[in-house]
Amino acid sequence: MLQHHGSLDLAFQALSDPTRRAMVERLSRGPASVSELAAPFPMSMSAVAQHLKILEASGLVASEKTGRVRTCRVDPRALSAAERWINERRLSVERSLDRLGAFLDETRDDQEFPK
């Protein structure tokens, strides 16, 4: 369980940066070479490589080298884990709000029609 939280922490840490989110967004449309990923960003290849290192360490991105080209792709398992965690929190909050709404409806009904 702790390892699960550790990997989730790494995923959210990786996604906290707008450049890395943009890279994941691009890779969600399909694999891309490092050069293709770097093209839209005004930064050095070294900086791009650092961002990719963080994304790979988090498990969000996997890469493979064929010849001189390193191709990256999204690993959907890490995204699914983050999505599951967010959805569990959302459902919990929605249930609490539903209970609050029901309580407020009952309270309002009791005040309008005293027994």
N, C-alpha and C positions, 0 to 999 in steps of 0.2 A: 504494500500500500504506500509506503513512504517513497519507493522508487517511482510509483505512478505520479505522486505529487511533485517529485523532483523533475520528471520529464514535462509535466504540465507547467511547472515554473519556468523551465527553459523555453518552452513554446511561447508562453506569454511574454517573457523577456525578449525573445527574438522578435515577436510581433509588435513590441512597443516602439520600434523605430520605423518611421514612415518609409525610408528607403527599402528596408527589408519587407515591409508590407507590400510595397509596389513590386518587388521582385516576386513575392509569393503570388500576387495578383497576376503578373505576367505568366508565371509558370503554371497557374491554374488553367490557362488556355492551351498548354502543351509544353513539352520539353524545349529548352533553349540552351545554346552555348553560352559560356561565360561572356564572350564578346557581345552577343545579342542582348544579354541582360545588362551589360555595362553601358550600352549605347545611349540610353536616355538620360544617364546621370553625369553631371559635371564633376567627376571624381576620377582619381587614378585607378588603374587596374588593381593595384595593391589594396586600395580601400574597398573595392568591389569584392576582392578575394576575402577580406576580413568579414564583410557582411555575410558572404556565402558560408564562411567557416562557422559563424554563429548559427545560421539557419540549419546547417548540417548537424551541428552539435545538438540542436534542439530536436532533431528528427523530422523537421518540417520539409527539408529538402534533401534529396539524395543526388549524387553525381557519379558519373563514370567517365573515364578517359579512354578515348579511342584515338590512337595516334597522337596528334598534337592538340586535339579538340576535347575539352571537358564539357560534357552535356549535363545539365541539371534538370531535375523534375521534382514536382511536389510529391511527397509521400502522404497519401490521404489518411493514413492511420493516425498521425499526430494531429492533423486537423480535426479528425473525428473525435479524438479524445478531448480537445479543447471545446469543440461544439457540444459534446455531451455534458461537460462540466458547466458550460454557460446555460444550456437548456435546463439542467437540474436546478440551478439557482433561479432561473426565470419561472419555472413551474412552482417552486416553493413560494416565491413572491406573489405569483398570481393566486395561489391557494389562500395566502394570507389576506390578500385584497378581497377575494371572494367572501371570506369569513367576515371581514370588516364590513363589506357591503351588506351582507345578510344581517349583521348585528345592527347596523344603522337603519336598515329597513324596518326591523322589528321595533327598534326604539322609536322611530318616527310613527309607526302604526300605533304603538302604546300611547304616545302623547296625543295623537289625534283622536283616539277613541278610548278614553279611560274606562277601565273595567270596574 
